[in-house]
Amino acid sequence: MATEAVKFFEPQREQVFIDMTFGAGGHTRALLEAAPGSTVVALDRDPLAHRLACEMAQEFPGRIVPLLGRFSELPGLLRTVEGFDRQRYFNGILFDFGCSSMQFDEASRGFSLSRDGPLDMRMDKDRCPDQLSAADILARIQEPDLVRILKVYGEEKQAKKIARAIVNARFTVKRIETTVELASIVAHCLSQSDAGGVGPGGFDFRQDKLRRPAHVATKTFQALRIFVNNELNEINYGMVLAKHLLRTGGKLVTIAFHSLEDTIVKRHLTGHVVDDVASKVPLQYISHTLAHETDTMQEMMRPNWKQINKHVLVPTDSEVAENPRSRSAKLRAAVRLS
């Protein structure tokens, strides 16, 4: 949705943007071409994406500032770049959450169900030696903790059954080390009646929220990926950073691919935030008898954002036909008020 993102930014000459998820650089390129003389800080936690950003910086001399790190590392990284460490400095910030196509397409990264590879899932690759891979986590985790991860991060209704199958396989067969091994365990622990049928390769499938066929292990892979990379906390921190880095009138554009990401964004934009953390409970479930401190209530009732589009935007049919992975994308855009 690069075209829509650039449209909301309305980029002009000499403006400064942050692409918080550089990936292959499609959004950054679109911004630079739309606004001659503009500059983009290109952040990504993936060393491969950072290398691509450095290569693109040679194509656009002096207009790209490549930075390697997570959202939570950005303040420290900006302090290393002269003139970019000021609050309220940027005209626009873009987030494109989730995995990039490069990560899904490379079997050795361990993100894809359709490609056999080591069960890694670390977006940072080997940049952070102490970070555990998905295989390391499944080799150590206790069953109740795995149930919670699958239920919370994967919204998996069969979390208990899947967690039990994974733990049993670990103790009775072998350590789970590849994507195909994990997908097979999840597929075969669920009955055909639970899953909804048998798909390609003999694995069970079921329908997702949009009634599309999806592998039964999709939510398990999502949950592990989010946990391995601490994605939701990073997204929350990124939204807090956007509030401090954008100048008044600056634009924020976010592209989310599942409800957990979009919910955090939505609650920040609507001011449903306490102590810089998106509330875990939707407003409609908060008791009217619950008392809050005055400062807290004022903070919640005066959001720093004005949403540009009333509802989320989704890809056009032509874009989905060209890029099927974009079918779940939800775009939100907002203006920094004060």
C-alpha positions in Angstrom: 0.0 0.0 0.0 2.9 2.3 -0.8 0.7 4.6 -3.0 -1.8 5.2 -0.2 0.9 5.8 2.4 2.6 8.4 0.2 -0.8 10.1 -0.5 -1.4 10.5 3.3 2.0 12.0 3.9 1.6 14.6 1.2 5.5 14.8 1.1 7.2 18.1 0.2 10.7 19.2 -0.5 13.2 19.3 2.4 10.9 17.3 4.7 12.3 14.5 7.0 10.7 11.1 7.5 11.3 7.9 9.4 10.6 4.6 7.7 10.5 2.5 10.9 10.4 -0.8 9.0 12.6 -0.4 5.9 12.3 -4.0 4.6 13.1 -4.0 0.9 12.7 -0.2 0.7 9.6 0.1 -1.3 8.0 2.8 0.9 11.2 4.7 1.3 11.8 4.8 -2.5 8.2 6.0 -3.0 8.7 8.9 -0.5 12.0 10.0 -2.0 10.7 10.0 -5.5 7.5 11.9 -4.5 9.4 14.7 -2.7 12.8 15.7 -4.2 15.2 17.0 -1.5 13.4 15.0 1.3 15.3 12.8 3.7 14.4 9.4 5.1 15.8 7.7 8.2 15.6 4.0 7.3 15.4 1.9 10.4 15.2 -1.9 10.4 16.2 -4.6 12.9 17.1 -7.1 10.1 20.8 -7.0 9.0 19.7 -7.9 5.5 17.3 -5.0 5.3 19.9 -2.7 6.7 22.4 -3.7 4.0 19.7 -2.9 1.3 19.2 0.5 3.0 22.9 1.2 2.7 22.9 0.2 -1.0 19.9 2.5 -1.6 21.6 5.3 0.2 24.3 5.2 -2.6 21.5 5.6 -5.1 20.1 8.6 -3.3 23.2 10.4 -1.9 22.7 12.3 1.3 19.0 11.5 1.4 18.9 8.2 3.3 20.2 7.6 6.8 20.4 3.8 7.3 20.0 2.6 11.0 20.2 -0.9 12.3 18.0 -1.7 15.3 14.6 -2.1 16.9 12.1 0.6 17.7 13.3 0.6 21.3 16.9 1.2 20.1 16.0 4.2 17.9 16.5 7.0 20.5 20.1 5.8 21.0 20.7 5.4 17.3 19.4 8.9 16.5 21.9 10.4 19.1 24.6 9.1 16.8 23.3 11.2 13.8 24.0 14.9 14.1 20.9 17.0 13.9 18.4 14.1 14.1 18.3 13.6 17.9 15.7 16.4 18.5 12.2 15.9 19.6 9.4 17.1 17.3 11.8 17.1 14.4 10.2 14.7 11.8 7.4 15.4 9.3 6.3 11.9 9.0 6.7 8.4 10.4 5.7 5.1 8.7 5.3 1.7 10.3 4.7 -1.5 8.2 4.4 -4.1 10.9 5.1 -7.8 10.8 7.5 -9.8 8.7 8.8 -8.7 5.3 8.4 -10.8 2.2 12.2 -11.3 2.2 11.9 -13.0 5.6 9.1 -15.3 4.5 10.8 -16.2 1.3 14.1 -17.3 2.9 13.7 -20.8 4.3 16.6 -20.4 6.6 14.9 -17.7 8.6 12.2 -20.1 9.8 9.1 -17.8 9.4 7.4 -19.7 6.6 5.1 -22.7 6.8 5.6 -23.5 3.1 9.4 -23.7 3.2 11.3 -26.2 5.4 14.1 -24.6 7.4 15.5 -24.2 10.9 12.9 -23.0 13.4 14.6 -19.7 14.0 12.2 -16.7 13.6 14.6 -14.1 14.9 14.1 -10.9 12.9 17.5 -9.7 14.2 19.1 -12.8 12.8 22.5 -13.2 14.6 22.8 -9.5 15.6 21.7 -10.3 19.1 23.6 -13.4 20.2 21.6 -13.8 23.5 18.2 -13.8 21.8 16.6 -17.2 21.8 15.2 -18.8 18.6 11.8 -20.4 18.4 13.5 -23.8 18.6 15.3 -22.8 21.8 12.0 -21.6 23.3 10.1 -24.8 22.4 13.0 -26.9 23.9 12.7 -25.2 27.3 9.3 -23.8 27.8 6.8 -25.2 30.3 3.4 -26.3 29.0 1.3 -23.7 30.8 3.5 -20.9 29.5 3.3 -22.2 26.0 -0.5 -22.3 26.3 -0.6 -18.7 27.3 1.7 -17.7 24.4 -0.5 -19.5 21.8 -3.7 -18.2 23.3 -2.7 -14.5 23.7 -0.3 -14.0 20.8 -1.9 -16.4 18.3 -5.5 -16.1 19.4 -5.5 -19.9 19.1 -8.6 -21.6 20.5 -6.9 -25.0 20.5 -3.9 -23.7 22.5 -4.0 -26.4 25.2 -4.2 -29.3 22.8 -1.3 -27.9 20.6 0.9 -27.1 23.6 0.4 -30.6 25.0 1.3 -32.1 21.6 4.4 -30.0 21.3 5.6 -30.8 24.8 4.9 -34.5 24.4 6.8 -34.6 21.1 9.8 -32.9 22.8 10.0 -35.5 25.5 9.1 -38.6 23.6 10.5 -38.1 20.1 13.1 -35.3 19.7 13.8 -31.6 20.0 11.7 -29.7 17.5 14.1 -28.0 15.2 12.5 -27.3 11.8 9.4 -25.5 10.5 8.0 -28.7 8.9 8.4 -30.6 12.2 6.4 -28.0 14.1 3.7 -27.7 11.4 3.3 -31.5 11.3 2.9 -31.7 15.0 0.3 -29.0 15.1 -1.6 -30.5 12.1 -1.7 -34.0 13.4 -2.7 -33.1 16.9 -5.9 -31.6 15.7 -8.6 -33.8 14.3 -10.2 -33.2 10.9 -13.4 -32.2 12.6 -11.6 -29.5 14.6 -9.6 -28.3 11.7 -12.2 -28.3 8.9 -10.6 -30.5 6.2 -7.5 -31.8 4.6 -5.5 -29.4 2.5 -2.4 -29.6 0.2 0.2 -32.0 1.3 -2.3 -33.9 3.5 -2.2 -31.2 6.3 -5.4 -30.1 7.9 -6.7 -26.6 7.2 -9.4 -24.3 8.6 -10.9 -21.0 7.7 -9.5 -17.7 9.0 -11.6 -14.7 10.0 -12.2 -13.8 6.4 -13.3 -17.4 5.6 -10.1 -18.2 3.7 -8.4 -21.6 4.0 -5.4 -21.4 6.3 -3.0 -24.0 7.6 -3.9 -25.0 11.2 -0.3 -24.1 12.3 -0.6 -20.5 11.1 -1.6 -19.1 14.5 1.0 -21.2 16.3 3.8 -19.7 14.0 2.4 -16.2 14.5 2.4 -16.6 18.3 5.9 -17.9 18.4 7.2 -15.2 16.0 5.6 -12.4 18.1 7.0 -13.9 21.3 10.5 -14.4 20.0 10.8 -10.9 18.7 8.8 -9.2 21.5 6.8 -7.5 18.7 3.8 -6.1 20.6 6.0 -4.3 23.2 8.1 -3.0 20.4 5.0 -1.7 18.6 3.7 0.0 21.7 7.1 1.6 22.2 7.2 2.7 18.6 3.9 4.4 19.0 5.1 6.3 22.0 8.2 7.3 20.1 6.1 8.6 17.2 4.3 11.0 19.6 7.6 12.5 20.8 9.4 12.5 17.4 6.7 14.0 15.2 6.4 17.7 15.0 2.9 19.3 15.4 1.0 18.6 12.2 3.3 15.7 11.3 1.7 12.6 9.8 1.7 9.0 11.1 0.9 6.1 8.8 0.7 2.5 10.1 0.1 -0.8 8.2 -0.9 -3.7 10.4 -1.6 -7.3 9.4 -3.5 -8.7 12.3 -5.8 -7.6 15.1 -3.1 -7.5 17.8 -1.0 -5.0 16.0 -4.0 -2.9 14.9 -5.5 -2.8 18.3 -2.4 -1.3 19.8 -2.3 1.4 17.1 -6.0 2.2 17.4 -5.8 2.6 21.2 -2.9 5.0 21.0 -4.6 7.0 18.3 -7.8 7.3 20.3 -6.0 8.1 23.6 -6.9 4.8 25.3 -3.5 4.7 26.9 -2.3 4.7 30.5 1.3 5.4 31.4 2.3 5.1 27.8 0.9 1.6 27.4 -2.2 0.8 25.3 -4.9 -0.4 27.6 -5.5 -4.2 27.6 -9.3 -3.7 28.1 -11.6 -2.2 25.5 -13.4 0.9 26.6 -16.8 -0.8 26.5 -15.7 -3.3 29.1 -14.4 -0.7 31.6 -16.8 -0.3 34.6 -18.4 3.1 34.9 -17.9 2.8 38.7 -14.1 2.6 38.4 -12.4 5.7 39.6 -9.2 7.1 38.0 -6.9 10.0 39.0 -7.8 13.3 37.3 -4.5 13.4 35.3 -5.0 9.9 34.0 -8.6 10.6 32.9 -7.4 13.8 31.1 -4.7 12.0 29.4 -7.1 9.3 28.1 -9.7 11.9 27.0 -7.3 14.2 25.1 -5.6 12.1 22.5 -2.6 13.6 20.7 -3.8 12.4 17.3 -6.5 13.2 14.8 -7.2 10.3 12.5 -7.3 11.2 8.8 -9.3 8.3 7.7 -12.3 7.4 9.8 -12.0 3.7 9.1 -9.1 1.5 8.2 -8.1 1.3 4.6 -7.6 -2.1 3.0 -5.8 -3.1 -0.3 -7.6 -2.9 -3.6 -8.6 -6.0 -5.4 -5.9 -5.4 -8.0 -3.2 -5.0 -5.3 -4.3 -8.3 -3.7 -4.2 -10.0 -7.0 -0.7 -8.7 -7.6 0.5 -9.3 -4.0 -1.6 -11.9 -2.1 0.3 -11.2 1.1 -1.2 -7.7 1.3 -4.8 -9.1 1.6 -4.8 -8.7 5.5 -3.3 -5.2 5.5 -5.0 -2.4 7.5 -3.8 1.1 7.0 -4.4 3.9 9.5 -3.2 7.5 9.1 -3.2 10.3 11.7 -2.0 13.9 12.3 0.0 14.9 15.4 -2.1 17.5 17.2 0.1 18.9 20.0 
